[in-house]
Every structure is written in C-alpha cells, then in structure tokens.
Amino acid sequence: MKVCYFGWYNLKDPRNVVLIEGLRKNGVEVIECHDTSPGLRKFFKLFFKHWKIRNSYDAMVVGFLGQLAMPLAVLVNSPLISFRRSKPIVFDAFLSNYDTNVLSRQRVKKGSPKAIYYWLLDWFSMRLGDVLLFDTQEHINYVSKEFGLKNKSRIKRIFVGWREDVFQPKPKTRTDNEFQVIFHGTFIRSQGIEFILQAAKNLESHSDIKFILIGNGQVGEEMFALAKSLELKNVEFPGFIPLTDIADRVAQADLCLGLFGTAGRIQRVIPTKVFECAAMCRPVITADAPAVRELFDDEDVAFVPPGDPAALTAAILSLKADPDLRERMAENSYRKLVANCSTIGAGRQLKELIQSLIGKKRI
C-alpha cells in the first residue's frame, strides 16, 4: 500500500513523526508531497508536486496542521484535475484552529473577524475529508458539537504518541540532594504556568526543591515578571533548548509537570509533555481532565484540580515523601503508554483505517 502524505505539516512535530514513521514501520510506502514555501507559493508547488505522483498512491493523508491544505488536497485529488478516480482522504485535523487561537491561547478576541475566520476554516475543512483524526474522544465530542459534525463515525481517535527516537527511559545519574520538578513546553495561557510559580512560592521553605521551567512563548515575559515579583529563588528558566537536551533534563528529574490551566481545551487534550515524560519512566502530575483519563488513571498519574496551586503544592510534597509511589506510578504510566500509544501501534491503526477506505465511496 502507498500513501501520499500531503501538506505543509511540521516535519519535526511529534504527531506527524509518529504517524509517518508508524505507517512505514507497518510496511506502508509513504510518499511525502510536502512544501513550506511562504504565502501562495506553497499552494502552486504542492499542486505540481502532486501532479507528478497523482497515479502513484492508494490514499492521501493531510498532515497536521492542515486546515488550509484540505481544499487544495480535495482539488488535486478530484477526477477533473487528476484525470483518475479520486482517492480516499484522511484529514489529521488533530486540533481546532478556533479553539487553539481564540479560546485557549486567546491570541484573537472572540467575535472578531479573525475569530470568525478561524471558526469557518475549521467548519469547512472538517467537512472535506473522508475521515478526520483527533487525539482524544473528548476532542471528538467538542468538534462534533461546536462545528455541527453529525456523523461522528467518520471521526477517529489516534493518541498523539511521542518521539521514540528522543524520549526513552534513561538512568538517573544525578547524585545531589535536590528534588527537581521539571516542566517543559511553550509558555501559553493554557499551560497554567502561573499556578506552578505559585506552588513554587508555597514551597520556598523547602530548600531542596527546585523547579526547572523549560521553554518560552506567548506569556513568557509575564511569567518571568511574576517570578520576579514573587521573589522566587527556587525556579530556573533555561529557555528554549534542543529536544535532546530536554530529554536529558527530564531523565534527571524527580517529578514532571503537565498542564494546570483552566481553559476548556485542557479538558480535551493529553499534553504531549505527559507522553514524553511517561515515555522516560518519570512520574507526572497534571490537571485532572477527561481526556487524560482516556489513557491514564490514578495509578499512573497524579491528578490535581486545574488552576489550584494549593493542590499542586500538596501533590508535590506527597510524592516527594514517597519515592516508592513515584517509581510505581512512573512504571505504570510507561507500561500503559507503550501498550497503547507506540509509533508502530499508531501506524497500525492508521493503516487499518486507510485499508477500510480504499475502494469504497466517500462517507
């Protein structure tokens, strides 16, 4: 079986890496029709790249982020343009532009022209594929309701997974007495970094506890200012560092942190960082959310209410005092992750889905 992976998707994003490599590990030949040229150039380049391979594949997958690429994918795949029968199209929607930019990151004001544009882009693109992919059932429930997608049977769940070439169990070689609590990710509103900083303030009397917050982003300056106003001496901000260095830092951590914000989106996603930390067999605390519980339970991950620094403080102290519990939870989450979210497993899911579409009419 041959699959055309289409769009201007990020070649290093874990979602795309997992699905492309997963297909290949399951014996699927993946032909990448990919271009990231600025502006309209990528549309024209993709059009002509696809023309050369239009008869060389059995199905198409439009990679994340692909809302704008979907109309082009449908166009180049149409009999009128390709001079052959249309092939099945799987759209890895993965997230909603509207939810991400308007509700979660709050980059755009709700009700503004750009917010309406994001909503319409999601609404339109999600109606074009034969099958849509999202990362959790909660996400599927949300987009079905928000964008009026009545046929939920055409929306499938494939967990995000992780970069297996980077995040894997490594021995902890650190011999100092610090208790290191690590967060890594883009500093955006939904992460709830302010609640981590408030927990750090609550724990400042515990001189052996050190917080390492890796990353930067939209609310970075705001978080640095908050840390300064709280006069925190137990927090380090390394900034953005290479992915391999993040893995090295996580390997030496005593405890890892997920999401703690209060935006609705955290109810719908399993943070990539949770996959990555679990893949390194490190214990994780994250906000309690239905999406995370689709995969993990209380035996695997420590859950706290979102937006609650007092609960986060208590959870950190509880796990710090019980190394056996930390080890047990880390092992539980690792086993569950490998059993349900491996690259080869995700690829098998997608391969079987594509096989079911080949030769059938569009849903």
VMD Tcl script that draws the C-alpha trace (Angstrom):
set ca {
  {0.00 0.00 0.00}
  {1.20 3.51 -0.87}
  {0.08 6.66 0.94}
  {0.60 10.28 -0.10}
  {1.28 12.44 2.96}
  {0.21 15.89 1.83}
  {0.59 19.47 3.04}
  {2.97 21.86 4.77}
  {2.99 19.92 8.03}
  {5.84 20.33 10.52}
  {8.31 17.53 9.84}
  {9.52 17.56 13.45}
  {6.16 17.71 15.22}
  {5.62 14.54 17.26}
  {2.17 14.00 15.75}
  {3.46 13.91 12.18}
  {6.61 11.98 13.05}
  {4.61 9.28 14.84}
  {2.05 8.78 12.06}
  {4.54 8.85 9.17}
  {7.06 6.58 10.88}
  {4.24 4.40 12.18}
  {2.94 3.80 8.67}
  {6.43 2.96 7.44}
  {7.02 0.54 10.31}
  {3.84 -1.23 9.22}
  {5.08 -1.75 5.69}
  {3.33 1.22 4.08}
  {5.24 3.22 1.49}
  {4.80 6.90 2.39}
  {5.27 9.40 -0.44}
  {5.62 12.86 1.06}
  {4.13 15.67 -1.01}
  {5.37 18.47 1.20}
  {6.25 22.14 0.83}
  {6.64 25.02 3.27}
  {7.28 27.90 0.88}
  {5.89 31.25 2.09}
  {2.50 32.55 1.06}
  {0.75 31.24 -2.03}
  {3.92 29.66 -3.44}
  {3.37 26.50 -1.43}
  {-0.09 26.02 -2.98}
  {1.34 26.12 -6.51}
  {4.36 23.98 -5.63}
  {2.19 21.35 -3.96}
  {-0.14 21.34 -6.94}
  {2.68 20.49 -9.35}
  {4.42 18.09 -6.95}
  {1.18 16.20 -6.62}
  {0.64 16.13 -10.39}
  {3.83 14.08 -10.76}
  {2.71 11.45 -8.24}
  {-1.07 11.53 -8.75}
  {-1.16 7.94 -10.02}
  {1.40 6.57 -7.56}
  {-0.60 6.14 -4.35}
  {-3.71 4.49 -2.94}
  {-4.84 7.08 -0.38}
  {-3.92 10.52 0.90}
  {-3.31 11.78 4.43}
  {-3.32 15.54 5.00}
  {-0.89 16.19 7.85}
  {-1.23 18.45 10.86}
  {-1.60 21.48 10.65}
  {-3.74 21.07 7.54}
  {-6.97 23.07 7.63}
  {-5.82 25.35 4.81}
  {-4.32 22.45 2.89}
  {-7.57 20.48 2.82}
  {-9.30 22.39 -0.02}
  {-6.14 22.01 -2.12}
  {-5.96 18.30 -1.29}
  {-9.55 17.78 -2.43}
  {-8.92 19.82 -5.58}
  {-5.78 17.96 -6.72}
  {-7.42 14.64 -5.88}
  {-10.56 15.33 -7.90}
  {-11.16 13.46 -11.19}
  {-11.45 16.79 -13.01}
  {-7.88 17.74 -12.09}
  {-6.14 14.38 -11.67}
  {-7.85 12.58 -14.61}
  {-8.46 9.49 -12.49}
  {-10.83 8.35 -9.77}
  {-10.49 10.25 -6.52}
  {-8.58 8.51 -3.73}
  {-9.64 8.38 -0.06}
  {-8.50 11.35 2.02}
  {-7.75 11.13 5.73}
  {-7.51 14.55 7.38}
  {-5.43 14.61 10.55}
  {-7.23 17.66 11.91}
  {-5.76 16.98 15.38}
  {-6.96 20.31 16.77}
  {-9.29 23.21 16.11}
  {-7.74 26.50 14.97}
  {-10.62 28.33 16.60}
  {-10.25 26.53 19.91}
  {-6.47 26.98 19.92}
  {-6.15 30.63 18.89}
  {-9.36 32.13 20.26}
  {-10.40 30.13 23.32}
  {-7.15 28.62 24.57}
  {-4.25 30.92 23.67}
  {-6.52 33.97 23.46}
  {-4.46 35.43 20.63}
  {-7.64 36.60 18.94}
  {-10.67 38.23 20.54}
  {-13.83 36.15 20.47}
  {-16.30 37.51 17.92}
  {-13.63 39.38 15.95}
  {-13.32 38.94 12.16}
  {-10.24 36.74 12.61}
  {-12.04 34.58 15.19}
  {-14.89 34.11 12.72}
  {-12.33 33.20 10.04}
  {-10.78 30.52 12.27}
  {-14.21 29.10 13.07}
  {-15.25 28.97 9.40}
  {-11.92 27.42 8.41}
  {-12.44 24.62 10.92}
  {-16.10 24.20 9.94}
  {-15.28 23.96 6.23}
  {-12.13 21.83 6.35}
  {-13.66 19.27 8.71}
  {-16.35 18.56 6.14}
  {-13.92 17.70 3.36}
  {-12.11 14.55 4.43}
  {-13.41 11.01 4.23}
  {-12.18 10.51 7.78}
  {-10.99 13.01 10.40}
  {-8.40 12.19 13.05}
  {-8.21 13.67 16.54}
  {-6.17 12.75 19.57}
  {-8.90 12.12 22.17}
  {-12.59 11.26 22.36}
  {-13.16 14.49 24.29}
  {-11.75 16.39 21.32}
  {-14.08 14.49 19.02}
  {-17.05 15.34 21.23}
  {-16.08 19.02 21.23}
  {-15.61 19.47 17.47}
  {-18.74 17.44 16.72}
  {-20.81 19.82 18.83}
  {-19.00 23.08 18.01}
  {-18.92 22.57 14.24}
  {-22.09 20.52 13.80}
  {-20.41 17.31 12.64}
  {-23.35 14.95 12.91}
  {-21.65 11.84 11.53}
  {-19.27 11.09 14.40}
  {-18.49 7.69 12.90}
  {-16.19 9.40 10.38}
  {-14.08 10.88 13.20}
  {-11.47 8.56 14.68}
  {-9.14 8.76 17.65}
  {-5.41 8.11 17.46}
  {-3.42 9.14 20.53}
  {-0.57 11.58 19.95}
  {2.30 9.35 20.99}
  {5.86 10.59 21.32}
  {9.20 10.87 19.55}
  {10.58 7.43 20.34}
  {13.96 8.38 18.90}
  {14.34 11.06 21.60}
  {12.25 10.15 24.64}
  {13.03 6.75 26.14}
  {13.97 5.55 29.62}
  {17.43 6.66 30.73}
  {19.19 6.12 34.05}
  {19.12 8.92 36.57}
  {22.77 9.73 37.21}
  {22.36 12.85 39.32}
  {23.77 12.36 42.85}
  {22.97 15.69 44.52}
  {20.23 16.12 47.12}
  {17.99 18.39 45.05}
  {14.41 17.35 44.37}
  {13.97 18.55 40.79}
  {10.50 19.34 39.46}
  {10.51 19.89 35.69}
  {8.09 21.48 33.25}
  {8.78 21.80 29.52}
  {6.69 23.38 26.81}
  {5.59 26.56 25.10}
  {4.60 29.27 27.56}
  {0.97 29.81 26.59}
  {-2.09 30.64 28.69}
  {-3.49 27.12 28.87}
  {-0.32 25.69 30.42}
  {-1.12 27.33 33.76}
  {2.50 28.28 34.46}
  {1.33 30.92 36.93}
  {-0.05 28.15 39.13}
  {3.30 26.33 39.02}
  {5.02 29.54 40.13}
  {2.53 30.00 42.97}
  {3.22 26.42 44.07}
  {6.95 27.19 43.95}
  {6.30 30.16 46.25}
  {4.40 27.89 48.63}
  {7.40 25.55 48.71}
  {10.18 28.11 49.06}
  {10.86 26.99 52.64}
  {11.80 23.55 51.27}
  {15.30 24.47 50.18}
  {15.94 21.14 48.45}
  {13.04 21.53 45.98}
  {13.99 23.17 42.69}
  {11.65 23.99 39.80}
  {13.03 23.96 36.24}
  {10.65 25.51 33.70}
  {11.96 24.90 30.18}
  {10.60 26.96 27.30}
  {9.24 30.40 26.47}
  {6.44 31.84 24.40}
  {3.31 33.98 24.38}
  {3.17 34.63 28.14}
  {6.89 34.22 28.80}
  {7.60 37.80 29.83}
  {4.50 37.80 32.02}
  {5.67 34.64 33.79}
  {9.21 35.96 34.25}
  {7.75 39.13 35.78}
  {5.53 37.07 38.09}
  {8.51 35.00 39.26}
  {10.40 38.22 39.94}
  {7.51 39.77 41.87}
  {7.22 36.60 43.97}
  {10.99 36.79 44.61}
  {11.38 33.14 43.71}
  {14.83 31.69 44.33}
  {13.84 28.09 43.62}
  {12.91 28.45 39.94}
  {15.18 28.19 36.89}
  {14.18 29.31 33.39}
  {16.57 27.69 30.86}
  {14.52 29.00 27.91}
  {14.15 27.01 24.71}
  {16.67 24.18 24.45}
  {17.07 21.34 21.89}
  {14.69 18.41 22.20}
  {17.53 16.04 23.06}
  {18.58 18.34 25.90}
  {15.00 18.38 27.19}
  {15.09 14.59 27.26}
  {18.36 14.69 29.22}
  {16.83 17.10 31.73}
  {13.69 15.00 32.11}
  {15.81 11.90 32.69}
  {17.34 13.56 35.75}
  {14.03 14.89 37.12}
  {12.40 13.59 40.27}
  {8.97 14.77 39.16}
  {7.47 16.13 35.93}
  {4.61 18.57 35.43}
  {1.87 18.65 32.79}
  {-0.89 21.25 32.24}
  {-2.61 23.20 35.03}
  {-4.54 25.95 33.25}
  {-8.29 26.44 33.36}
  {-9.03 26.86 29.62}
  {-11.60 24.45 28.23}
  {-9.04 22.95 25.88}
  {-7.15 21.21 28.69}
  {-10.24 19.06 29.21}
  {-9.84 17.79 25.64}
  {-6.13 17.03 25.25}
  {-3.44 14.80 26.66}
  {-0.39 17.09 26.79}
  {2.50 15.93 24.62}
  {4.79 16.53 27.58}
  {2.86 13.91 29.56}
  {3.53 11.34 26.83}
  {7.19 12.33 26.73}
  {7.75 12.19 30.49}
  {5.88 8.90 30.83}
  {7.99 7.54 27.95}
  {11.08 8.29 30.04}
  {9.54 6.48 33.01}
  {9.28 9.63 35.12}
  {6.36 10.36 37.48}
  {3.92 13.05 36.35}
  {1.48 15.47 37.98}
  {-1.11 17.10 35.73}
  {-4.55 18.69 35.90}
  {-7.43 16.24 36.18}
  {-9.23 16.15 32.83}
  {-11.47 13.68 30.99}
  {-9.06 13.44 28.05}
  {-6.07 12.37 30.17}
  {-8.26 9.78 31.88}
  {-8.98 8.18 28.50}
  {-5.49 6.73 28.84}
  {-4.26 7.13 32.42}
  {-5.83 6.69 35.85}
  {-4.85 7.44 39.45}
  {-2.42 4.51 39.50}
  {-0.43 6.06 36.63}
  {-0.52 9.84 37.06}
  {-1.06 12.21 40.00}
  {-4.10 14.37 39.24}
  {-4.89 17.77 40.76}
  {-7.74 20.21 40.04}
  {-6.87 22.72 37.30}
  {-5.88 26.18 38.47}
  {-5.25 25.07 42.06}
  {-1.70 25.86 43.27}
  {-2.50 24.62 46.79}
  {-3.44 21.19 45.45}
  {-0.32 21.15 43.27}
  {1.80 22.05 46.29}
  {0.29 19.21 48.31}
  {0.77 16.71 45.47}
  {4.44 17.63 45.08}
  {5.07 17.20 48.81}
  {3.16 13.92 48.90}
  {5.14 12.42 46.03}
  {8.41 13.81 47.34}
  {7.81 11.96 50.60}
  {7.08 8.65 48.85}
  {9.77 7.56 46.36}
  {8.22 4.10 46.07}
  {4.94 5.63 44.92}
  {6.79 7.80 42.39}
  {8.55 4.77 40.98}
  {5.36 2.72 40.85}
  {3.40 5.45 39.07}
  {6.22 6.01 36.59}
  {6.36 2.31 35.74}
  {2.57 2.08 35.44}
  {2.31 5.05 33.08}
  {5.24 3.79 31.00}
  {3.70 0.34 30.55}
  {0.32 1.79 29.64}
  {1.90 4.22 27.20}
  {3.89 1.56 25.37}
  {0.85 -0.73 25.21}
  {-1.49 1.91 23.77}
  {0.46 4.71 22.10}
  {3.57 3.35 20.41}
  {4.58 4.57 16.97}
  {4.05 1.15 15.43}
  {0.66 0.88 17.14}
  {-0.48 4.29 15.88}
  {0.72 3.38 12.40}
  {-1.20 0.11 12.53}
  {-4.39 1.97 13.47}
  {-3.96 4.40 10.60}
  {-3.05 1.65 8.12}
  {-6.15 -0.36 9.02}
  {-8.29 2.76 8.74}
  {-6.90 3.55 5.29}
  {-7.36 -0.05 4.15}
  {-11.02 0.15 5.13}
  {-11.43 3.25 2.93}
  {-9.63 2.08 -0.18}
  {-12.08 1.05 -2.87}
  {-15.07 2.48 -1.00}
  {-17.08 5.53 -1.83}
  {-16.64 8.60 0.33}
  {-18.52 8.63 3.59}
}
mol new
graphics top color blue
foreach p $ca { graphics top sphere $p radius 0.5 }
foreach p [lrange $ca 0 end-1] q [lrange $ca 1 end] { graphics top cylinder $p $q radius 0.2 }
display resetview
